[in-house]
Amino acid sequence: MASLDERVAEAHAAYRAARPLSAAADGRARAVLPGGNTRSVLDFAPFPFRVVGAKGAELVDLDGHRYVDFCGNYTAGLLGHSPDGVRSAIVAALDGGWALGATHEREVELAELLCDRFASIEQVRFTNSGTEANLMAIGTALHATGRSGVVVFERGYHGGVLSFGPVADGPHHQLNVPHDFRVGVFDDVDALDGLIDETVGGVLVEAVQGSGGCRPASVEFLRALRAHCDRVGAVLVFDEVMTSRLAPGGAQERFDVTPDMTTLGKYLGGGMTFGAFGGRRDLMATFDPAVGGSLTQAGTFNNNVVSMSAAVHTLRHELTEERIVEVNERGDRLRRGLAAVLDGSPFRVTGLGSMLCLHADDDRLLELLFHALLADGLYVARRGFMALSIEITDDHADVLIDAVRRWIDGLDPTG
Ligand SMILES: Cc1ncc(COP(=O)(O)O)c(C=O)c1O
């Protein structure tokens, strides 16, 4: 039997041989884009396939391979690919002009829809990304409290400049913004006592860590965060950029814990660039000069017509309560199916609802599984992450479970 390293090399060779056009495109890309891409998470060995078509649950690459997309653009693809309704909403909106450099009505409509949907949001402002939304929420919390401390958690990911783990002071640290971060242990109620004190202005947390491996917090942990923030007068911010998909009213509804502020992004823009931060009226009032607010929010494209109209359409017509409940039930069913297949193997699956993640004892095993699934036309993120779209059916899920079962059955993990 070949060693794990040899099997990985074989998988890469087979992948390369089946994708001459993506290989050539990768060579071209590497000359002008460091690493051949402009979003590092999309890269994998030996090179990522280049997409030329995307519709519903499917991606098609340059070499004509079709993939059922379980990656779901890392949660931003909740609607599935290229929905006709979003396209029509954008085209209709363009009739009124774009890049206006002026206010318009769609941003108001979108703000109303978000305030209706998320219990913690009384007022909201838009940004171009989830990263920016978190930067604004942190700034708002520190301004409101006049403090400097920001509590975050190991493996927490709030954007490329707000990334905390698993090694908080690894090389990535130099890209992080220089706030006075205190990095706590996720889901450890006892460790909060020494962590959240009167110097802390804001606590930023994902109710389910997404990039950190789809790790759900316990309700007790989130309730303890709420209590500690109330005790010291800190602002509790839920980063719901990913988790808002877990229930019609977001993770805050699912866990029944209401933060002071919430950040949003990803799928809510219907696939367009999007971010938002919102919360208690008294906190957001700092952006309202009419009531003495002293902060301003900049951003040339904050109210861009394309994102605003796509998001309004998404909230009004695509993401009904039933659809959100259904996609999360399907994710729970998929996770149970995968857990049964992986029982006793060196793999396991974590997550909640439509967010899932495969883990392996040895990363080379995950690399092998990833390539085996690609060869079967099934695309999960290289790190095992999956985010179901509403286009993924139970039949798709069964095909994935079956592919994993067949591969695990033939696996000799010792290599
Ligand atoms: C929880 C969380 N917050 C924030 C972000 C950053 O969002 P964006 O990539 O839109 O800047 C991400 C992106 O993956 C995320 O998962």
The ligand as a Gaussian input file, in Angstrom:
#p B3LYP/6-31G(d) Opt

LIG

0 1
 C      -17.940000      35.142000      10.761000
 C      -17.358000      36.021000       9.696000
 N      -17.260000      37.333000       9.920000
 C      -16.762000      38.164000       8.991000
 C      -16.310000      37.699000       7.771000
 C      -15.735000      38.642000       6.770000
 O      -16.638000      38.896000       5.749000
 P      -16.097000      39.432000       4.350000
 O      -15.325000      38.313000       3.720000
 O      -17.335000      39.812000       3.607000
 O      -15.246000      40.615000       4.648000
 C      -16.395000      36.345000       7.501000
 C      -15.932000      35.811000       6.205000
 O      -15.753000      34.631000       6.011000
 C      -16.925000      35.480000       8.491000
 O      -17.006000      34.159000       8.281000

